[in-house]
């Protein structure tokens, strides 16, 4: 047994409910996608088929990523142990230089900033 809603009686004092909008269907991107799917269906194209330009661009991107990975692997293989050690030492020297520059900048700072930093450390 179902009860009948009050708004069917035609009482003018009651506010009649409105159907809620689906935010997904109301979005412009969803409408454009739906329109494109309908057009493709009318033309007889499958959903899986992509425009030729898009396929070519994806193929190029894929090939470019594969080439980059191969180049990186070759570069790693070509590095001798001596070159790796030189690279490590160069990185250490850069870190030491950065620390020295930071210390110089701290020396130019006012006294109250130095005291504040010392308080933070303790």
N, C-alpha and C positions, 0 to 999 in steps of 0.2 A: 504494500500500500504506500503510494507516494503522496506527499502533500503538494498542493498546487502553490506556486509562488504568488505572493501578494500583488506583484506588478501586473499580472495578467488580468486582474479584476478591472483594470482601467481607472484606478484611483488617481486623480490628477495631482494629489499632494505628494505622492511617492516619486522618488527619482528612479527612472528605469536604468538598469545596468547596461553598460556598453561593453561590447566585445573588446578585450585587450589586444593591443597590437603585439605581434611577435617581433622583438627587436632584431632578430637575425634576418627575418624576411624583409623588414623595413629598411635595412642597411643598403646603401647604394651599391657596395661591392657585391653583395649577394644578388641583387637584382641584375647587375651587369653580367655576373657569372651565369645566372639562369638564362638570360637572354642569349648569351653566347652558346650555351649548351643547346638551346632550342634551335638556333641557326645551324649549328653543326649537325643536329639530328635531321633537319630538313634537307641539308645538303647530302646527307648520307655518310658523313664522316664519323669515325668512332671517337669515343671519349679519349682513348689512349693516344690518338694521333695528335701531333703538335704541329704548329706552323713550321715551315721549312727554315725560316730565319732562326727561330728559337732552337731547333735541332742543331743547326750549324754552329751557333754560338756555344751551346752546351758541349758539343764535340770539341771545339777549340779549347774551351776552358779545361776540359778533362785532359786533353793532350798537353796543355801548358803545365798543369799540375804534375803530370807524369814526368815531363821533361825536367821540371824543377827538382823533383825528388831524386831523379837519376843524377843530376848535376851535384846535388848535395852529397849523395853517397859517394860519387867519384872524388869530390873534394876531400871527404873524410879519408878515403882510401889513399889518396896521394900524399897526405900529411905523414911525414916521417916522425919517428919519436923525437928527433932533434927539434923539428918545427913545433911540435906540441909543447915541448919544454920551453922553447923560446916564447911561445904564446902565453904560457902560464906566468913566466917571469915578467913579461910585458904587462900583464893584468895586475900583478902584484905591485909593480912600480906605479901604475896608474892609481891604485888604491892608496899607496903611501903619499903620492903627490896630493891627492884629494884631502887626505887627513891634514897635511901641512897647511893647505889653503884654508881649511876650516879653522885650524888653530890660529892662523894669522887674522882671520876675520874676528875670532873671539877676542884677540888681543886689542883690537880697535873698539870693542864694545865698552860702554860705560861700566863703571864699577858696580852699580846696583844690579845690572843684568848678570854679571859674573857671580855675585853673591847669591842671587836668586837661583841660578843653575846649580851652584854648589849645595844649596838647601834642598833642591829637588833630588839630587843624587843621594843625599843622606836620608 
